[in-house]
Amino acid sequence: MRASTAARSSAKSAASRSTALGVPAASLAGPTAGPKRPPLALTSEQNDAGGSKAGQGAFRRSRGRVARARMAQPEVTEDAIFGGRIRIRQPARGYRVNVDTLLLAAALQQERVDAGRIAEPCCGVGAGLLAAAASATNSGGIEFVGIERDPLFAQLARENVELNAQAHRIRIVEADALDPNADFGVFDCVFFNPPYDSGKDGRLPAAEKRAAFVADRPIGDWIKIWSNRMTANASLTLIHRAHKLEEILRALEGRLGGVEVFPIRPNANAEARRIIVRAWKGSRAPLKLFAGLDLHPLGDAKDKYTPQADAILRGEARLQLG
């Protein structure tokens, strides 16, 4: 499919949109680098056998499964993001790091990033954790914990932590972040970019993306479970589709307060498609609605960013909430 004309055209289009987010570093599929591809998808996932004939048959079936598993091992690319400050290994197809990841990391309060324990449930390949850690100004007293249930993503996240020399403060745990009985400890800051596609709109992504994009748990479950893993005065920050705001506010009620809503628009004339929501444990402050961020200038195609968005995606500025 990558060799098709449509795929090549799509890759060229995506490459033109990726300027602010980094450039491809290398393909890890084999000893030679494959074709360059955009670092981010910007559309705002033996058998023990005896000597018997039955045993030999089981061995052949097992060997066939192993061979198919090896063939199915996804191609991985190494890409530079955050203005080249972070290198990320991620699947070449399916779920890839996107704009939402970097916007969410930029929305974390600086004082929260600089102290205490910070958690990202469903951390994927660890790009959000790395972007948050790159913004920290304190060299000690910080622990970032990423929880990821997909074995491939968890392994890539560990590799990315090592690749960026952050093993001293980022830890990856392979587990189900939404298991209410799991003991991950408590945190001073929690942030997440949950799966948001219900799978009911008739536009399902490729099979590789489904694990990351199909929402098998409502956003209320995320908020309920993780609000119980927060210390007093801790913050929770999330990014989601704008039309989910009412559901998010219902889930926050009685658990977290001081809610801040930050809309993300394609441009100044468009409705917000994403929202960043932040709330606090123990706060009774009223809801705040901020002006938000326009990603692209008016009249321009989506291959350009506004100066503010460009600076944020390069790691040179932060989103100002509160």
Contacts in CASP RR format, 6 or more apart in sequence:
PFRMAT RR
TARGET T0000
AUTHOR 0000-0000-0000
METHOD contacts of the structure
MODEL  1
MRASTAARSSAKSAASRSTALGVPAASLAGPTAGPKRPPLALTSEQNDAG
GSKAGQGAFRRSRGRVARARMAQPEVTEDAIFGGRIRIRQPARGYRVNVD
TLLLAAALQQERVDAGRIAEPCCGVGAGLLAAAASATNSGGIEFVGIERD
PLFAQLARENVELNAQAHRIRIVEADALDPNADFGVFDCVFFNPPYDSGK
DGRLPAAEKRAAFVADRPIGDWIKIWSNRMTANASLTLIHRAHKLEEILR
ALEGRLGGVEVFPIRPNANAEARRIIVRAWKGSRAPLKLFAGLDLHPLGD
AKDKYTPQADAILRGEARLQLG
1 7 0 8 1.000
2 8 0 8 1.000
2 11 0 8 1.000
2 35 0 8 1.000
2 93 0 8 1.000
11 35 0 8 1.000
11 37 0 8 1.000
11 38 0 8 1.000
13 303 0 8 1.000
14 37 0 8 1.000
14 38 0 8 1.000
14 40 0 8 1.000
14 41 0 8 1.000
14 42 0 8 1.000
15 36 0 8 1.000
15 37 0 8 1.000
15 38 0 8 1.000
16 303 0 8 1.000
17 38 0 8 1.000
17 42 0 8 1.000
17 302 0 8 1.000
17 303 0 8 1.000
18 38 0 8 1.000
18 39 0 8 1.000
18 40 0 8 1.000
18 42 0 8 1.000
19 303 0 8 1.000
20 83 0 8 1.000
20 305 0 8 1.000
20 309 0 8 1.000
20 310 0 8 1.000
20 313 0 8 1.000
20 314 0 8 1.000
21 39 0 8 1.000
21 40 0 8 1.000
21 42 0 8 1.000
21 81 0 8 1.000
21 82 0 8 1.000
21 83 0 8 1.000
21 99 0 8 1.000
21 102 0 8 1.000
21 313 0 8 1.000
21 314 0 8 1.000
22 39 0 8 1.000
22 40 0 8 1.000
22 79 0 8 1.000
22 80 0 8 1.000
22 81 0 8 1.000
22 82 0 8 1.000
22 83 0 8 1.000
22 84 0 8 1.000
23 39 0 8 1.000
23 79 0 8 1.000
23 80 0 8 1.000
23 84 0 8 1.000
24 36 0 8 1.000
24 37 0 8 1.000
24 38 0 8 1.000
24 39 0 8 1.000
24 77 0 8 1.000
24 78 0 8 1.000
24 79 0 8 1.000
24 80 0 8 1.000
25 77 0 8 1.000
25 78 0 8 1.000
25 79 0 8 1.000
25 80 0 8 1.000
25 87 0 8 1.000
26 33 0 8 1.000
26 77 0 8 1.000
26 78 0 8 1.000
27 33 0 8 1.000
27 34 0 8 1.000
27 35 0 8 1.000
27 37 0 8 1.000
27 75 0 8 1.000
27 76 0 8 1.000
27 77 0 8 1.000
27 78 0 8 1.000
27 92 0 8 1.000
28 75 0 8 1.000
28 76 0 8 1.000
28 77 0 8 1.000
28 78 0 8 1.000
28 89 0 8 1.000
29 75 0 8 1.000
29 76 0 8 1.000
29 92 0 8 1.000
37 77 0 8 1.000
37 92 0 8 1.000
39 77 0 8 1.000
39 79 0 8 1.000
39 80 0 8 1.000
39 81 0 8 1.000
39 88 0 8 1.000
39 96 0 8 1.000
39 97 0 8 1.000
40 79 0 8 1.000
40 81 0 8 1.000
40 96 0 8 1.000
40 97 0 8 1.000
40 98 0 8 1.000
40 99 0 8 1.000
41 94 0 8 1.000
41 96 0 8 1.000
41 98 0 8 1.000
42 98 0 8 1.000
42 99 0 8 1.000
42 302 0 8 1.000
43 98 0 8 1.000
44 98 0 8 1.000
44 99 0 8 1.000
44 100 0 8 1.000
44 264 0 8 1.000
44 266 0 8 1.000
44 273 0 8 1.000
44 274 0 8 1.000
44 295 0 8 1.000
45 91 0 8 1.000
45 94 0 8 1.000
45 95 0 8 1.000
45 205 0 8 1.000
45 206 0 8 1.000
45 208 0 8 1.000
45 209 0 8 1.000
45 210 0 8 1.000
45 211 0 8 1.000
45 212 0 8 1.000
45 213 0 8 1.000
46 59 0 8 1.000
46 62 0 8 1.000
46 66 0 8 1.000
47 58 0 8 1.000
47 59 0 8 1.000
47 61 0 8 1.000
47 62 0 8 1.000
49 55 0 8 1.000
49 56 0 8 1.000
49 57 0 8 1.000
49 58 0 8 1.000
49 59 0 8 1.000
49 62 0 8 1.000
50 56 0 8 1.000
50 59 0 8 1.000
74 91 0 8 1.000
74 92 0 8 1.000
74 93 0 8 1.000
74 152 0 8 1.000
74 208 0 8 1.000
75 91 0 8 1.000
75 92 0 8 1.000
75 93 0 8 1.000
76 89 0 8 1.000
76 90 0 8 1.000
76 91 0 8 1.000
76 92 0 8 1.000
76 156 0 8 1.000
77 89 0 8 1.000
77 90 0 8 1.000
77 91 0 8 1.000
77 92 0 8 1.000
78 87 0 8 1.000
78 88 0 8 1.000
78 89 0 8 1.000
78 163 0 8 1.000
79 87 0 8 1.000
79 88 0 8 1.000
79 89 0 8 1.000
79 90 0 8 1.000
79 97 0 8 1.000
80 86 0 8 1.000
80 87 0 8 1.000
80 88 0 8 1.000
81 87 0 8 1.000
81 88 0 8 1.000
81 97 0 8 1.000
81 102 0 8 1.000
81 127 0 8 1.000
81 131 0 8 1.000
82 102 0 8 1.000
82 130 0 8 1.000
82 131 0 8 1.000
82 134 0 8 1.000
82 313 0 8 1.000
82 314 0 8 1.000
82 315 0 8 1.000
83 313 0 8 1.000
83 314 0 8 1.000
83 315 0 8 1.000
85 134 0 8 1.000
85 315 0 8 1.000
86 127 0 8 1.000
86 130 0 8 1.000
86 131 0 8 1.000
86 134 0 8 1.000
86 164 0 8 1.000
87 160 0 8 1.000
87 163 0 8 1.000
87 164 0 8 1.000
88 97 0 8 1.000
88 125 0 8 1.000
88 126 0 8 1.000
88 127 0 8 1.000
88 130 0 8 1.000
88 160 0 8 1.000
89 125 0 8 1.000
89 156 0 8 1.000
89 159 0 8 1.000
89 160 0 8 1.000
89 163 0 8 1.000
90 96 0 8 1.000
90 97 0 8 1.000
90 125 0 8 1.000
90 127 0 8 1.000
90 156 0 8 1.000
91 152 0 8 1.000
91 156 0 8 1.000
91 208 0 8 1.000
93 206 0 8 1.000
93 208 0 8 1.000
94 205 0 8 1.000
94 206 0 8 1.000
94 208 0 8 1.000
94 209 0 8 1.000
94 212 0 8 1.000
95 124 0 8 1.000
95 208 0 8 1.000
95 209 0 8 1.000
95 211 0 8 1.000
95 212 0 8 1.000
95 213 0 8 1.000
97 125 0 8 1.000
97 127 0 8 1.000
97 128 0 8 1.000
99 295 0 8 1.000
99 313 0 8 1.000
100 193 0 8 1.000
100 239 0 8 1.000
100 274 0 8 1.000
101 127 0 8 1.000
101 128 0 8 1.000
101 131 0 8 1.000
101 193 0 8 1.000
102 127 0 8 1.000
102 128 0 8 1.000
102 131 0 8 1.000
102 312 0 8 1.000
102 313 0 8 1.000
102 315 0 8 1.000
103 239 0 8 1.000
103 264 0 8 1.000
103 274 0 8 1.000
103 276 0 8 1.000
103 293 0 8 1.000
103 312 0 8 1.000
103 313 0 8 1.000
103 319 0 8 1.000
104 128 0 8 1.000
104 191 0 8 1.000
104 192 0 8 1.000
104 193 0 8 1.000
104 237 0 8 1.000
104 238 0 8 1.000
104 239 0 8 1.000
104 276 0 8 1.000
105 128 0 8 1.000
105 131 0 8 1.000
105 132 0 8 1.000
105 135 0 8 1.000
105 191 0 8 1.000
106 131 0 8 1.000
106 135 0 8 1.000
106 312 0 8 1.000
106 315 0 8 1.000
106 317 0 8 1.000
106 318 0 8 1.000
106 319 0 8 1.000
107 191 0 8 1.000
107 237 0 8 1.000
107 239 0 8 1.000
107 262 0 8 1.000
107 276 0 8 1.000
107 278 0 8 1.000
107 318 0 8 1.000
107 319 0 8 1.000
107 321 0 8 1.000
108 118 0 8 1.000
108 132 0 8 1.000
108 135 0 8 1.000
108 189 0 8 1.000
108 191 0 8 1.000
108 235 0 8 1.000
108 237 0 8 1.000
109 189 0 8 1.000
109 235 0 8 1.000
109 321 0 8 1.000
110 135 0 8 1.000
110 137 0 8 1.000
110 318 0 8 1.000
112 118 0 8 1.000
112 188 0 8 1.000
112 189 0 8 1.000
112 235 0 8 1.000
113 132 0 8 1.000
113 133 0 8 1.000
113 135 0 8 1.000
113 136 0 8 1.000
113 142 0 8 1.000
113 189 0 8 1.000
114 136 0 8 1.000
114 137 0 8 1.000
114 138 0 8 1.000
114 142 0 8 1.000
115 138 0 8 1.000
115 141 0 8 1.000
115 142 0 8 1.000
115 188 0 8 1.000
116 141 0 8 1.000
116 142 0 8 1.000
116 143 0 8 1.000
116 187 0 8 1.000
116 188 0 8 1.000
116 189 0 8 1.000
117 143 0 8 1.000
117 144 0 8 1.000
117 145 0 8 1.000
117 185 0 8 1.000
117 186 0 8 1.000
117 187 0 8 1.000
117 188 0 8 1.000
117 189 0 8 1.000
118 129 0 8 1.000
118 132 0 8 1.000
118 142 0 8 1.000
118 143 0 8 1.000
118 144 0 8 1.000
118 145 0 8 1.000
118 187 0 8 1.000
118 188 0 8 1.000
118 189 0 8 1.000
118 190 0 8 1.000
118 191 0 8 1.000
119 144 0 8 1.000
119 145 0 8 1.000
119 146 0 8 1.000
119 147 0 8 1.000
119 184 0 8 1.000
119 187 0 8 1.000
119 189 0 8 1.000
119 190 0 8 1.000
119 191 0 8 1.000
119 226 0 8 1.000
119 229 0 8 1.000
120 126 0 8 1.000
120 128 0 8 1.000
120 129 0 8 1.000
120 132 0 8 1.000
120 144 0 8 1.000
120 145 0 8 1.000
120 146 0 8 1.000
120 147 0 8 1.000
120 190 0 8 1.000
120 191 0 8 1.000
120 192 0 8 1.000
121 146 0 8 1.000
121 147 0 8 1.000
121 177 0 8 1.000
121 178 0 8 1.000
121 190 0 8 1.000
121 192 0 8 1.000
121 222 0 8 1.000
121 226 0 8 1.000
122 147 0 8 1.000
122 148 0 8 1.000
122 149 0 8 1.000
122 177 0 8 1.000
122 192 0 8 1.000
122 193 0 8 1.000
122 194 0 8 1.000
122 195 0 8 1.000
123 129 0 8 1.000
123 146 0 8 1.000
123 147 0 8 1.000
123 148 0 8 1.000
123 153 0 8 1.000
123 157 0 8 1.000
123 172 0 8 1.000
124 148 0 8 1.000
124 150 0 8 1.000
124 153 0 8 1.000
124 154 0 8 1.000
124 156 0 8 1.000
124 157 0 8 1.000
124 212 0 8 1.000
125 153 0 8 1.000
125 156 0 8 1.000
125 157 0 8 1.000
125 160 0 8 1.000
126 146 0 8 1.000
126 148 0 8 1.000
126 156 0 8 1.000
126 157 0 8 1.000
126 160 0 8 1.000
126 161 0 8 1.000
126 172 0 8 1.000
127 160 0 8 1.000
128 193 0 8 1.000
129 144 0 8 1.000
129 146 0 8 1.000
129 157 0 8 1.000
129 161 0 8 1.000
129 170 0 8 1.000
130 160 0 8 1.000
130 161 0 8 1.000
130 164 0 8 1.000
130 166 0 8 1.000
130 170 0 8 1.000
131 315 0 8 1.000
132 144 0 8 1.000
132 191 0 8 1.000
133 142 0 8 1.000
133 144 0 8 1.000
133 166 0 8 1.000
133 169 0 8 1.000
133 170 0 8 1.000
134 315 0 8 1.000
135 315 0 8 1.000
135 318 0 8 1.000
136 142 0 8 1.000
136 169 0 8 1.000
140 169 0 8 1.000
141 169 0 8 1.000
142 169 0 8 1.000
143 169 0 8 1.000
143 171 0 8 1.000
144 166 0 8 1.000
144 169 0 8 1.000
144 170 0 8 1.000
144 171 0 8 1.000
145 170 0 8 1.000
145 171 0 8 1.000
145 172 0 8 1.000
145 173 0 8 1.000
145 184 0 8 1.000
145 187 0 8 1.000
146 157 0 8 1.000
146 170 0 8 1.000
146 171 0 8 1.000
146 172 0 8 1.000
146 173 0 8 1.000
147 172 0 8 1.000
147 173 0 8 1.000
147 175 0 8 1.000
147 176 0 8 1.000
147 177 0 8 1.000
147 184 0 8 1.000
148 154 0 8 1.000
148 157 0 8 1.000
148 172 0 8 1.000
148 173 0 8 1.000
148 174 0 8 1.000
148 175 0 8 1.000
148 177 0 8 1.000
149 174 0 8 1.000
149 175 0 8 1.000
149 176 0 8 1.000
149 177 0 8 1.000
150 211 0 8 1.000
150 212 0 8 1.000
151 174 0 8 1.000
154 172 0 8 1.000
154 173 0 8 1.000
154 174 0 8 1.000
157 172 0 8 1.000
158 172 0 8 1.000
161 167 0 8 1.000
161 170 0 8 1.000
161 172 0 8 1.000
173 184 0 8 1.000
175 182 0 8 1.000
175 184 0 8 1.000
176 182 0 8 1.000
177 184 0 8 1.000
177 192 0 8 1.000
177 225 0 8 1.000
177 226 0 8 1.000
178 217 0 8 1.000
178 221 0 8 1.000
178 222 0 8 1.000
178 225 0 8 1.000
180 225 0 8 1.000
180 228 0 8 1.000
184 229 0 8 1.000
185 229 0 8 1.000
186 229 0 8 1.000
186 230 0 8 1.000
186 231 0 8 1.000
186 234 0 8 1.000
187 229 0 8 1.000
187 230 0 8 1.000
187 231 0 8 1.000
187 234 0 8 1.000
188 230 0 8 1.000
188 231 0 8 1.000
188 233 0 8 1.000
188 234 0 8 1.000
188 235 0 8 1.000
189 234 0 8 1.000
189 235 0 8 1.000
189 237 0 8 1.000
190 226 0 8 1.000
190 229 0 8 1.000
190 230 0 8 1.000
190 234 0 8 1.000
190 235 0 8 1.000
190 236 0 8 1.000
190 237 0 8 1.000
191 236 0 8 1.000
191 237 0 8 1.000
191 238 0 8 1.000
192 222 0 8 1.000
192 226 0 8 1.000
192 238 0 8 1.000
193 238 0 8 1.000
193 239 0 8 1.000
194 215 0 8 1.000
194 217 0 8 1.000
194 219 0 8 1.000
194 222 0 8 1.000
194 238 0 8 1.000
194 240 0 8 1.000
195 212 0 8 1.000
195 213 0 8 1.000
195 214 0 8 1.000
195 215 0 8 1.000
195 216 0 8 1.000
196 213 0 8 1.000
196 215 0 8 1.000
196 240 0 8 1.000
196 241 0 8 1.000
196 244 0 8 1.000
197 204 0 8 1.000
197 205 0 8 1.000
197 213 0 8 1.000
197 214 0 8 1.000
197 215 0 8 1.000
198 214 0 8 1.000
198 215 0 8 1.000
199 213 0 8 1.000
199 214 0 8 1.000
199 215 0 8 1.000
204 210 0 8 1.000
204 214 0 8 1.000
205 213 0 8 1.000
218 247 0 8 1.000
219 238 0 8 1.000
219 240 0 8 1.000
219 244 0 8 1.000
219 247 0 8 1.000
219 248 0 8 1.000
219 251 0 8 1.000
220 247 0 8 1.000
220 248 0 8 1.000
220 250 0 8 1.000
220 251 0 8 1.000
222 238 0 8 1.000
222 251 0 8 1.000
223 236 0 8 1.000
223 238 0 8 1.000
223 248 0 8 1.000
223 251 0 8 1.000
223 252 0 8 1.000
223 255 0 8 1.000
223 256 0 8 1.000
224 251 0 8 1.000
224 255 0 8 1.000
226 236 0 8 1.000
227 236 0 8 1.000
227 255 0 8 1.000
227 256 0 8 1.000
227 281 0 8 1.000
230 236 0 8 1.000
230 256 0 8 1.000
230 281 0 8 1.000
231 281 0 8 1.000
232 281 0 8 1.000
232 282 0 8 1.000
233 280 0 8 1.000
233 281 0 8 1.000
233 282 0 8 1.000
233 283 0 8 1.000
234 280 0 8 1.000
234 281 0 8 1.000
235 278 0 8 1.000
235 279 0 8 1.000
235 280 0 8 1.000
235 281 0 8 1.000
236 256 0 8 1.000
236 278 0 8 1.000
236 279 0 8 1.000
236 280 0 8 1.000
236 281 0 8 1.000
237 276 0 8 1.000
237 277 0 8 1.000
237 278 0 8 1.000
238 248 0 8 1.000
238 276 0 8 1.000
238 277 0 8 1.000
238 278 0 8 1.000
239 264 0 8 1.000
239 274 0 8 1.000
239 275 0 8 1.000
239 276 0 8 1.000
239 277 0 8 1.000
240 248 0 8 1.000
240 274 0 8 1.000
240 275 0 8 1.000
240 277 0 8 1.000
241 273 0 8 1.000
241 274 0 8 1.000
241 275 0 8 1.000
242 263 0 8 1.000
242 271 0 8 1.000
242 272 0 8 1.000
242 273 0 8 1.000
242 274 0 8 1.000
242 275 0 8 1.000
244 275 0 8 1.000
245 261 0 8 1.000
245 275 0 8 1.000
245 277 0 8 1.000
248 275 0 8 1.000
248 277 0 8 1.000
249 259 0 8 1.000
249 287 0 8 1.000
252 259 0 8 1.000
252 277 0 8 1.000
252 279 0 8 1.000
256 279 0 8 1.000
256 280 0 8 1.000
256 281 0 8 1.000
256 282 0 8 1.000
256 283 0 8 1.000
257 279 0 8 1.000
257 280 0 8 1.000
257 281 0 8 1.000
257 282 0 8 1.000
257 283 0 8 1.000
257 284 0 8 1.000
257 285 0 8 1.000
258 279 0 8 1.000
258 280 0 8 1.000
258 283 0 8 1.000
258 284 0 8 1.000
258 285 0 8 1.000
258 286 0 8 1.000
258 287 0 8 1.000
258 288 0 8 1.000
259 277 0 8 1.000
259 278 0 8 1.000
259 279 0 8 1.000
259 287 0 8 1.000
259 288 0 8 1.000
260 277 0 8 1.000
260 278 0 8 1.000
260 279 0 8 1.000
260 287 0 8 1.000
260 288 0 8 1.000
260 290 0 8 1.000
260 321 0 8 1.000
260 322 0 8 1.000
261 275 0 8 1.000
261 276 0 8 1.000
261 277 0 8 1.000
261 287 0 8 1.000
261 288 0 8 1.000
261 289 0 8 1.000
261 290 0 8 1.000
262 275 0 8 1.000
262 276 0 8 1.000
262 277 0 8 1.000
262 278 0 8 1.000
262 290 0 8 1.000
262 292 0 8 1.000
262 293 0 8 1.000
262 319 0 8 1.000
262 321 0 8 1.000
263 272 0 8 1.000
263 274 0 8 1.000
263 275 0 8 1.000
263 289 0 8 1.000
263 290 0 8 1.000
263 291 0 8 1.000
263 292 0 8 1.000
263 293 0 8 1.000
264 272 0 8 1.000
264 273 0 8 1.000
264 274 0 8 1.000
264 275 0 8 1.000
264 276 0 8 1.000
264 292 0 8 1.000
264 293 0 8 1.000
264 295 0 8 1.000
265 271 0 8 1.000
265 272 0 8 1.000
265 273 0 8 1.000
265 292 0 8 1.000
265 293 0 8 1.000
265 294 0 8 1.000
265 295 0 8 1.000
266 273 0 8 1.000
266 294 0 8 1.000
266 295 0 8 1.000
266 296 0 8 1.000
266 302 0 8 1.000
267 294 0 8 1.000
267 295 0 8 1.000
267 296 0 8 1.000
267 297 0 8 1.000
267 298 0 8 1.000
267 299 0 8 1.000
268 294 0 8 1.000
268 298 0 8 1.000
269 298 0 8 1.000
272 292 0 8 1.000
276 319 0 8 1.000
276 321 0 8 1.000
278 321 0 8 1.000
288 322 0 8 1.000
290 321 0 8 1.000
290 322 0 8 1.000
293 306 0 8 1.000
293 308 0 8 1.000
293 309 0 8 1.000
293 312 0 8 1.000
293 319 0 8 1.000
294 306 0 8 1.000
294 308 0 8 1.000
294 309 0 8 1.000
295 302 0 8 1.000
295 305 0 8 1.000
295 306 0 8 1.000
295 309 0 8 1.000
296 302 0 8 1.000
296 304 0 8 1.000
296 305 0 8 1.000
296 306 0 8 1.000
296 309 0 8 1.000
297 304 0 8 1.000
297 305 0 8 1.000
297 306 0 8 1.000
305 313 0 8 1.000
308 317 0 8 1.000
311 317 0 8 1.000
312 318 0 8 1.000
312 319 0 8 1.000
END
